[in-house]
Amino acid sequence: MVRSRKVYAAKVAAIMGAIPLLLWAYEYGPDPGYSNVPGERGSCNQSGCHIGTNVNAGGGSVSVTFPNGRTYSPGVKQHLVVTIADPTQKAWGFQLTARPSSSNTTIAGSFASTDANTTILCASTDLNKQLETPFIAGKTQNCAATLPLQYIEHSLNGYNASRGKTGSQTYEFDWTPPANASGDVVIYVAGNAANGDIKETGDHIYTANYTLSPAGAAGSPTIAANGVVNGASFVSGIVPGSWLTIQGTNLAPQTDTWDKFIVNGKLPTSVDGVTVNIGSKQAFVSYISPTQINAQAPDVGTGPVPVTVTTPSGTSAAVTATVSAMSPAFFLWPGSQVVATRQDASLAVKNGTFGSATLAAKPGDVLILWGTGFGPTNPPVAAGIQVPADKQYISSPVSVKLGSADAQVFGCALSPGYAGLYQVAIQVPASMADCDYALKATVSGVNSPDGVTLTVKK
């Protein structure tokens, strides 16, 4: 069957009559109605579509991964992953939609592409009218009220990217459930494991459906006492532009990261409807879970400030945290070992920490220590953006001790391409004996916390 929305194909075919329109069809993805919803067009396992084995008989499968299991929170976005698997095939596509369990002809929520490998189809309830809304970075994919049914499927870009890949292929996108709990929701999906010759024969179609139930109503978020801490040391307090961690309960309806929310290098202040307010400014949210949030602090003045967390279930009571100009701290490996890398990016960590491949620092090694909270830089860089690579953003002078010895410090600066992440470059003294040394940094008279070690072994 030829896709009606690709009308230009008919014009091309009129000129190139020897080329059948079928060649232009399903590399773009099928028309609406082929995700195996009862009463619709089926699953595309038919003449004019794709013909190979019977449905689900090709030795493979299609599946959907849900971040919260088989539940949804009303109005809270989920990031879904579709996997089409087949040991013999090498081109991949899918179509997926969501319906209330009480109605096969009503859409449940909305979809959004998160990359150019998927596209949205809007359709009338009789499937005779349709509109494609492709992914465009920074643009919202909307369906008109006259086209209420919504489907998401592979795009031409996604199909081309999948060709030649053997074994399996994944597609990722977001689904926002209905704003109000409306009972169970059924996700319908059909996957095409194709042989890649852009013909209708030799392809394998797989289908699956999943029933998601509304999650129990979550309570309002609560920040734990002394629950606003440095993101590396977990010492109470906040440093502008550096990493912080918030601990508590009901802090988020699910676990997620900011990966899909970063647009044009700008870091998000909201992930799945979860925001953090510090004083009068919003933090830049990196990671959310019911018990922990990681974020980059905004640029706020020093002193006591109120901190609140807002989720789709409400806003927490404010807790007071103290903002300091600096509170240096290093990120840690297991065993309180400082996160340290060599100039070739290999890990300088005690052998056995991550298997036999890791080696401890040697006397004379030049290392990069990774931390946060080292204070203002020259020139300043605003919170909420990935640090530009066109210049160095230098912190105040830092000193580092290994045990009682002074390490040579080459400098401290923000790491390009990241946010709030500092690099402290040092050289291990050449005379150091094999030992686990206490490591401490000092910047502008403020020390990093005790209990951090670096192992040195010749």
N, C-alpha and C positions, 0 to 999 in steps of 0.2 A: 504494500500500500504506500502511495506517495504522500509525503507530508504536505498538507494544504498550506501550512504557514511558510513553506519555502517555495513561494510561487515563482521566484525567479528561475527555479529549476526547469519549469515548463518552457520558459522562454529559451533557455539554453538548449533544451531537448529539441525544440522546434528547429533550431539551427543545426544541431548535431543529432539528427534523427536516428543515426545508427547506434547511439548510446542510450540504453534504456534508462528511464527515470529511476528505476530501482537503485542505480548506483549512487544517486544523490540522497537516498532516503535516510537510512537509520544510523549512519555515522553521526548524524546530528542528534540522535535520540528520537524516540517515537512520538506520535501525536498523543494528546491526553487520553487517559482511559486504559492504559496497558500495564497497570500495576497490580492487576488481578483482584480489583474490588468487585464483589458480586454484583452482577447486573450491568457491568461496563464491558469494555471490549475484550477483556481477557488478559493474556500475558504476552502477546506478540508471537506465540508459537503457532504460526499458521501461514498459509500461502500468501505471498506478497509481503511478508514480514521476515520471520526467521524460521527455517525448517532444519531440524537435525534429529534429535531424539524426542521422545515424549517429554513433557514438562517434568523436571526434577529427576530425569532418568539418565543424565549424561555423566554421572560420576562425580559431580561437583555440588555447589550450593551457593546460595546468597544469604547473607546474614546482616543484621544491624546491631551495632554496639551502642548501648545506652549508658550514659555516665552514672545514672542513679538506679540502675536495675529497671524493673518493670513498674516504675512509678513516675509521676510527674507532679510538679508544683504549679498550680495555675499561674499563667503569665510569666513563668520563669524559664528563660531560654536554656535549651540543652544543645550540646554539640554532638551530632550523630555521625557515626562512621559506617558506611556500607562496604561490605567485602564480598566480592564475587570470586569464587574459587573453582578451578577446574584444572586437572593435571595435564590436559591435552590441548588447551586453547591458548590464544595469544592476542586477543583484543577484547575490550570489556565495556559494558554499558549497564545502565539500570534506570528504573523509574520508581518513585516512591510517593505515597500520599498518606494522609491521616484522616480518619473519620470517627465520629462518635460511634460507640457500639450500638447505639439506638437508631442510627440512620446512616445508610450507605451513600446518601445523596447530599450530605452536608460536610463541609470541610471542618476539621478540628485544628484550630491554630493556624500558623503560617510558617513558611520556610524562607530561608535566606542563604544564598550562596556565600561562601567565605573565600572562594578563589574562582579562577576562570574555568575550572574543570567541570562546573555544574551550571545549570540554568533553570529558571523558573518558568513553568507554563501556567497560564490562567485560562480557565475554560468555563463555558456556560454549563448549566446542569444537564443539558442534553448532549453536551460535548461537541456541538456543531459549530460553536464559535470559540476562538482561541487566540491567545496573544502570548508571545514569548517575551520575557523580561530578563535579559542576560545580565551577568555579573559585571558591574562597573565599580571600581574601588571608590568608596566614599558615597555611593548613591544607594538609595533604598529601592528595593524591588517591590512594587505595589501592584495589586490586582484591582481592577475596577469592580464596582458593586455588581455590574451586569455579568461579570465573569468570576463567580464566587469560589469555584473549585480550583484548588492549587495543587500542582505536582512539581517535584524536583527531579531532575535527571541529568545524565552526562551531557556535556556540551561537545561541540566539534573539537574544541581545544582539549577537553578531557579524553575524548576518543583517540585523538592523534597521539596524546601523551601515553595512552595505554597500549598502543599497538606495539607488538613485539615483546611485551612483558609476559612471561610464562608463569603459570601456577596460580596467581591471584592478582587482584587489583583492588585498591580502596578508593572511595570517594568520601569527602567530608563536607559538612554543611551544618547550619543551625536550624532548629525547630523551636518555635515559641508556642507552647500549649495555649488553649483558650484561657482568657483572663479569669474566668470563673470556673470552678470545678463543676464539670458536667457529666460525671460518671466516667466509665471506662472509655479509653480511646484506643482504636485499633490502627496500627501502622501496617500498611500493605506495601510490599516491595516485590518487584520482578527484576531479575538480573540476567544479562545476556553474556555468556561466555562464548565469544565468536572465534572463528578461525582466521579472521583478519583479511579475507579476500574481498570484502565489501559485496558479497553476494548473499542471497537469502538462504542458501543451503549450507549444511555443515556446522550450524551453530547450536548451542545448547542453552535452553531457557530454564531458569530456576525461579521459584517463588517462595515467599515466606510471609507470615503475618505475626504480629506481636500485640498483645493486649496490655496496655499500661493503665494503672489505677491511680487515682489522686492520692498523693502522699498525705499522711496525717497532718493536720494543721500545725505548723511550727509556731512556737511561742516567739515573742519578741526577743531580739538579741540582748545578751547581757555580757558586758566586759568584766573579766575577773578583777578582783582587787590586785593592784600592782600589775595589771595585765597588759600595760603598754610599755614595751621594752625595745632596747636596741636589737636590730635584726641579726646581729652576729654574736653579741655577748649575752643577750637576754638580761642585761642590766636595765633597771627601770630608767625611762627617760627617752627623749626624742632629740635628734639633731637635724636641723633643716637640710633637705636635699639628700639625706641618708636613709638607710633602710631601717624600718621598724617592724615589729611583730605585735599583733594584738591577740590575746588569748581570752577565751570565754566560752559561752554556750549559745547555740542558735545564731551564730555569726553569719551563716550563709545557708541557703537551702540545699546546696550541693557543693562538690569540689570542682574547681575550675581554675584556669589561669588566664592571663591577659593576652595570650598568643594571638587569638583571633580578634582582639579588640584594638590592636595597635594600628593606626592609620597614618600613613605618611610620617612615620617616626614619632608621632605624638602618643604619649602613654595615656591609657584610659583612667578616668576617675570612677568608673563604674564597671563592674563585671557581674553580669547576670542580675543587675538591680541592686548589687551590694556596693555601698559607698562608705567612706570614712571621712569624717569631718574633724579637723584639728583647728581649734580657734575658729576663725571665720573662713578657713580655706579647706578645699578637698584634697586628700592625699591621692596618690597615683597607685591604684590597686593592682597588684601583681598576681596574688594567689588568694583564693578563698576556700574555706572549708567550714563545717559547722563549729569547729573549735579553734580555728586559727586563721588569721589574715596576715599576709605579708604585703607591705606597701612602701613606696618612697614618700617620705615626709615632704609636704609642700614648704615653700619659703615663708616661714613665720618667724616672728621675733622671739627672743628668749624670755624665759619665765614660765609661770604656770599657765596652762591652757586647758580648756575642756575638750574632751575627745568623745565622739559618738560614732556608732555604727548604725547604718540604716539598711534594712533588707526589705523584701516585699511584705514581710510580716510586721514591720514597724521600725521604730528607732529606739536604740538603747538609752538607758539613763546615762548622763554624762559622767565621766570620770576625769579627774584632774591629773595631768602629766606635766612634767617639767621639761621645757625645751632648753637645751644647752648649745652653745656655739660649737662645741666639739665634745665627742666622747669616743675616742678611738677604740676600735675593736677589730679582731681578726675572725674571719670565718674558720670553722674547725672541721677537720676530718675526725673519724672515730678515735677515741683515746685522747681527746683534747689536743690533737696535733694541729698545728697551724696549716691552713691551706697554702701551700707553697709550690711554685713551678720553676723550672729552669728556663733558660733562654730559648730552648727548643720546645718549650711547652710540656715537657715531661714532668711527672709528679715527683716532688722531693718529699717522700713519706716513707716511714719505716717499712722495711720488707715484710710482706705478709698482711699488710693492712688491706690491700685490694688484690691479694694473690702475689705470686712470686715475681710478677713483672715490675713491681715498684721498687725503687731504690732510695735509701735515705740520702740526705744531703752530705756532700763530702767537704772537708776543709778546702777553702778557696772557691767553692761554688758561688756563682752569682745567681741569686734567687729573686723571684717576685713573690711577695707576700700579699694576700688579698684580704681587704677589709672594708669597713665603712665607718662613718662618723669622724673622719679626720678633718672636718671643718671646711671653712670657706676656701675657695681657690682664686688664683690670679692667672688669667682674668676670671670673673665670676661666670658660672653657667647656671641657667635656670633649671629648677626641678621640672620634671614632666616631659623631658625630651631625652633622646639618646644622645650621648655626648659626641659632639662633632670630632672628626679625625683631623681637621685642618690645622689644629694648634693644640698645645699642651695646656692643661688646666692644673696648675701646680698648687699643692697644699702648703701650709706653713712648714718650716723645717722640722723633720722628724728624727729622733734618735732611737736606736734599737739596741737592746742588750740581750746577749745569749749567755745565760748564767751571769757571771760577773764581768764578762768580756763585752767590749763595745764592737758591734758589727759596723762595717763601713756602710753608710747609707748614701746611695746615689741620688735619691729623690723620692717624692711621693706625689702622685697625680691621679686624676680621674681616668678610668679606663675608657678609651674611645669605643663608641658603639654600644655602650651600656649606660646605666643610670645609677648614680650614687655608689658606684663600685670603685674603690681606690686600689692602686698598685703601689706598694712600697718596695723599691729595688735595693737589695742589700748584698754584701759579700760576706760569706762565712769566714771568720778569721782562719788563716792557713795553719795556725798552731793548735787548733782545737783537737782534743782527744775524743775518742768514741764515747758518746754519752747522750742521754736525753736532757736537753738544756731548757730551762725556763726561758721563755721569750717575752719581752715586754717592750712596748713602744711608748714614747712620750712625745707629745706635740703641744707646744705652748704651755708646758707645765702640767698637762693632764696625761695621766698614765692609762694604758690599756689594762684590762682586768688580769688578775693573777690566774694561774692554772693552765696557761698555754705553753706547749712544748714544741721543740724542733729537735728531731733526732739527727745526730751527726755520726757518720761512720765512714772510715777511710776505705 
